[in-house]
Structure formats: C-alpha cells, structure tokens
Amino acid sequence: MLRVSITTLEKEAMANVRAESLISTIKAVGEFILMVCGIIGIAVEIFHEQGLLRRLLDQLMNTALSNSLLVILASGFVLLAGKVWYDNVFSRAEHINALGNFMMRALMFAGAYFLYLYITTGSFKL
C-alpha cells in the first residue's frame, strides 16, 4: 500500500483554500455561455450556405491567378509580421495572458451579439 504523508506546509496551504462564491460561479457560467454562443455564431456565419467561407472562395475563384497569388503572398507576409510583433510584445511576463484575455473578451462580445441576433430574429445568421 502506498502511503502519502502530508507535510505541515501542505496542510496550511490546504487550510487556506476557499470555495468560490456563488456570485463568481454565476459570473463564470455566464462568461462560458457567452463564449460558447460566440463560437457557435461565428461557426454559423462562416459555414452556412452563403456564409463567409463560401463568399471568400467565390471571390478567390473569380479573380485572376496573379491576383490570387498576390493575396496569398500578402497574407503570408502579414501573418509573419504579426508573429514577430506578437513575440516581441507578449514575451514579457506581465503581458503573458494579454492575448488569451483579449480572445476571451472578443468571443464573449461576439456571443452577446449573436445571442441578441438569436433573440430578436430567431436565427444566428446576419
């Protein structure tokens, strides 16, 4: 039988653990629901029959090959520049969670918007 001994320091650390309050739990559940609504709304907007992906691919097919290659190269350059910028700005410890917090807030905002659309129009589509 494996015996695990708990040190005095661990006992003190466990004694200081407090349960989440009801308000913070309700806030966390609300944030989660808004993020899920944001993900669903964005997915519906991108993948429905005349969605963003379909329109983008139609525009890409209707342009000349040279324009398509130029757009692909420009997109690659923008992604590379964005990665260099991200590595320089968010490499410091005080900014380590900034992108995650921004994405969470953006998804919550999108969720609130798509939830409003669903309540007022009955559909996630724009």
Stockholm file with secondary structure:
# STOCKHOLM 1.0

chainA/1-126         MLRVSITTLEKEAMANVRAESLISTIKAVGEFILMVCGIIGIAVEIFHEQGLLRRLLDQLMNTALSNSLLVILASGFVLLAGKVWYDNVFSRAEHINALGNFMMRALMFAGAYFLYLYITTGSFKL
#=GR chainA/1-126 SS CCCCCCCHHHHHHHHTCCCCCHHHHHHHHHHHHHHHHHHHHHHHHHHSTTCHHHHHHHHHHHSCHHHHHHHHHHHHHHHHHHHHHHHHHTTSGGGTTHHHHHHHHHHHHHHHHHHHHHHHHSSSCC
#=GC SS_cons         CCCCCCCHHHHHHHHTCCCCCHHHHHHHHHHHHHHHHHHHHHHHHHHSTTCHHHHHHHHHHHSCHHHHHHHHHHHHHHHHHHHHHHHHHTTSGGGTTHHHHHHHHHHHHHHHHHHHHHHHHSSSCC
//
